[in-house]
Amino acid sequence: MSGLWRWRRNPLRRATDLAEAWVALAALLLILVVAPVAGVVVGGIAQDSLQDSVRDQRGTRHVVTATVARKLDRSPLDADPETSTGREMRTRVLADWTAPDGTAQHGPVLANLKDPHRGDHFTIWTDAQGHIVARPLDSATATTHAVLAGFGAALLGIGLVESARRLIVWRMVRRRYARWDQAWERVGPDWGRTGTGS
């Protein structure tokens, strides 16, 4: 409510006060209208793109069963088992699997087995040629990413509008101070002695 005085007719209201009020109103309208629209548009575009990726990955990635040939030593880059509690433990093993195209594959993989032994079975994701790939993106995760992208775009829009408002008001205040300095220079150094007869 304290900003409403800029809109009322008042002998103390300057033209810059009214201009600042218009800038604030324009910024508020942009934040209330444009930022949500930008969020919805960006979220929709991200959703379409991510759902296309989900469909593409579902068509090109396949789950296959691998068989442990032998357990491999821990890599120095593997997480320390004492500090990785609560996370899914994965063990490096040498495994055999058959690719979706029918070719036999053999190589090191990470298995979701706590204590793997020769002959244990586990599942991995591969492409059509049998190369190991990441699990395909699921639809719910894609939607979550799209929603986050929309929120991010809306917040970015709000930040840009507020930054522009602050920059405009800062420049208006600087111009006002420059005019005051010019007015003080015109009055001169004896402004306090006016009418004293000295």
Summary of the structure (lengths in Angstrom):
residues: 198
radius of gyration: 33.4
end to end distance: 48.0
largest distance: 111.5
contacts: 479
relative contact order: 0.16
helix: 52%
strand: 17%
